[in-house]
Amino acid sequence: MDFVKSAISSNLRLDGRKFEQLYSLNIIPNISSIAHGSSQVTFGDNIVQTTVNFSIVSPEDSTPDEGIIDLTITGTNIFENSELSQRNYEILCNILYDLEFQHAFLDLKSLCILPGQLCWNIRIHSTVVKRGGCVIDALSIGVLSSLMCSDVPDVEVMFRDELESYQRSNLQLKLSLDKNKIISQLVERFPLITSVGKVSKNYLWGMTREEELCSDGTMSVAVDKTGKCLSVKANGSCFELNCIQNLINTSTEITLDNFNKLNQFISS
């Protein structure tokens, strides 16, 4: 990888892009007929397919007034060591969950239908068909685009006998033709992720797989559609403190551009 580092040291990238220039982005919505929401995202060398399904379940005993979000990530490369590959995707899944589903900005209580009885369970599964650099950026676009494509009805809890207790046997769910406002509000707050890597003394966005392997560290920034930075996660200690705010600002600008592109793909 010395030639990659040498090129970057000369302010060049092998694919001709500028350091702050991202991959090309393409989104195909509604690729699955059996999921409530789905998409395929092509982000540079990455191809990610994501499905979202909603169901009504009993909440966890430890969080009786919150909904449940299940996130899983798998790959399709049969040449990867299965155990090592699975562990890598588990780590990737944990990072994505920490960046996108933190309680600080995502209100899981809004997914509660009836405390201790009923809540929404959102099951999100992403398959990495082809893995390139900054795959977590592609995954975040896949998750949000699939959620934006989702069609979930509104739900009203009714009691068969109002004099009886709140037991499940006395509950009845009524579906509305209206779109679920709670899920829509959840999607409105959902962030996208933009990652930046440091190779020698240079900072690169939209890294290729080769550039990522050459990097001394990466920093992923989660930003909502208003431009607010919600969370940051860094891998490596190469980022200088006096540069971090500028890196976040640039990542924010790039993320807002990705929001605009995402909206165009979904509305077209």
N, C-alpha and C positions, 0 to 999 in steps of 0.2 A: 504493500500500500504506500510505499515511499513516493511513488509518482503522483498519487493523489495529494499527499501532504505538500509535495514540492509545488504542484500547480496552485494549491490554495495559498501557499506562502508568497506566490507571485500574483496574488489577487485574481486567480482564474479558477473556474470550475470546469470539469471535464465536459459537462453538457452545455456550457456556454451561458448558464444563468448567472445573474448577479447574486451576491451573498444573501440579500434580503428577498430574493424572488422565489416564490413557492412553485410547487409542481402544478401541472395542469390538473383540473378537477372535472370529473364527470359523474353525474348521479342518475341512476335509473330507479325511479320509485316503483313501489308495488310489484316486486318481482315474484312474490308468493301469493297464491290464491287461497291458502289456508291460514295465513297469519293475519292478525288484525292490522299490522303495519309492517312494511319491509322495504328494503332498498339494496342496491348494489352501488358501491362507491369505488371509482377508480381514481386514485390520487398518486400520480407519478407511477412508480413501479408497484404500488399497492393495489390489490383488488380485495375488497371486503364486502361480504354479504351479511346483512343483519335482518333479523325478524323480531317482532314484538308481539306478545300475546297477553291479553288481560283476562283475569278470572277473579271471582269473588270467593274468598276463603275466610277461615277463622284466623284472627291475628295471633301473633306469637304471645305466649304467656308473659314474657318479660316486657313486651310493648303492646298492651291491649288496645291502645288508642292510636296505633300507627299502622300504615299500610306496609306492604312487603315489596321490595324490588330485588329480583334475582338476576344476576348478570353472569354470563358464561362466555368464554372465548375458546375456540378450537382452531386448528389448522388442518390443511389438506395435504401437506407435503409428506408423501409416504417414505421419503428418503431420510427424514429426520428421525433421530433416536426418540422413540415414543415416550419414554419416561422423562428424558431431559426436555423434550418438546412440551410435554404436558406441564412440567414445572415452570417453564418459561412463560407459557400462556397463563398460568395461575398468577404469576408475578405481575404480568401485564394487566390481567383482570383486576387485581387488587389496586394497582396504580390508577387505572381508569375509574374504578369505583370511588377511590378517595378524592379524585379530582372532580368528578361529575355528580356524585350523590351525597356530598357532605350535608349533614343535618343543618349546618349553619346557614345554608341558603336554599336547601330543598326541604320543604315542609312535608314530612311523611305523615304527619297527623291529618293532612288534608285528604289522604287516601283512606282514612277510616270512615266506614259507612255507619256502623253502630258499635261503639266501644265494647270490647270484649266478645263481640259476636261476629261481625262481618267487616271485611276490609278488602280493598283492591290488592291483587297480587299482579305485579308487572314483571313478566319474564322476558328478558332481553338476551338474545343469543347472536353472537357474531362469529362468522367463519372467515378466517384469513385464507383466501384462495391463493393469493400471491403476496408474499411479504417483501416489502422494500424498506426504505428508511422512513423514520417518523411514522411508523404504523399506528401509533396511538392517536395521532392527529386524524388519520383516516377512520379509525374506529369511532372517534367522537362524532365525526360527521355522519357515519353510518347509523349510530344510535339516534341522533337528533332527527335525521331525515326520516327514519322509520317511525319515530314517535309522531312526527308532523303528518305522516301519511295515515296514521291510525284513525279508525272510525269506531268510536266507542259510545254507546248510548248512555244517556243519563239514567240514574237508578234512584228509585224512591222506595223507602222501607214502609210497609204497611203492616198493621196488626190485624190478625183474623178476629181477635176478641180483645178490645181495648181494656177490658177488666182483668185480663190474664197477665202473666209475667212476660219478661223479655226473652223467654226461652225460644230456641230456634224453631220449635214446632209451632209457635204462635206468630212467626214472622212470614211475611210474604213480600217478594220483590216485584216492583212494577217498573218495567222498562219504558223509557220515553223515546220518542222519535228525535228529540233534540240532541245535539252533540253534547257530550259530557263536558261541562264547564270546568270542573275541577281538574280533569286531565289536561284540558286546554291551557289552564293557568299554570299547571306544572311544566308543560312544554315551553311556555313563554319565559320561564325563569332558567331554562336549561342552557348550560354553557357549551361552547366549543373549545377545543384545545389546540394550541399552537406551540410547537417545540422549537427550541434553538439549541444548537450544539457549538462547542468551542473546539476548533482544530488549530493547534499552535496558538497564535495570538488573534485569530480571526473567529468571528461569530457567523454561523450559517443557519439559515432557515430552510425548511423543506429539504433536509439532507437526504442524499441517496444512501443506499445500504452501505456502500463502500465508504462514504464520508462519515457515516455513523460509526463504523468500525474503527475509523481513524481518530475519532473525537476523544477529547480528554474528559468530556462530561456533557450531559444534556440537561436542559431545564424546560419543563412543560408548564404552560400557563393556561388556566381555564378562565375564559372571559364570556360574560353574558352579552346579549344583543344590544344592551345600552352602552357597552364599552367598559363595564365595571369588571375589574380583576377579582375573581372569586377565590382562587387558590393557586398555589405555585408548588411544584415538586421538582427538586433538583437531584440529579444523580452525578456525583463527583463533586470535588471541592475546588474546582478550577475557576469558579466565577468570582470575580472581584466585586466587593461590596459596592464600590462607587459606580459600577457598570450595571448593576442589577435593575435599577429603575428604568434606565434607557432600554434595556432588553425587554422589560415588561411592556413599556410603551410601544415599542416596535411590534412586539407580538400581538398587542391589543389592536393596532391598526390592521395588521394582517388578518386577525380573526374577524374583525368587522367586515372586511372585504369578503371573507368566506361566508359570513352570514348572508350577505347580499347575493352571492352566487347560489347559495343553498335555496334561498327564497325563489330565485328565478327558475331553478330546476323543478321545484315542487309545484309552482304555479303554472308552469308551461304544459 
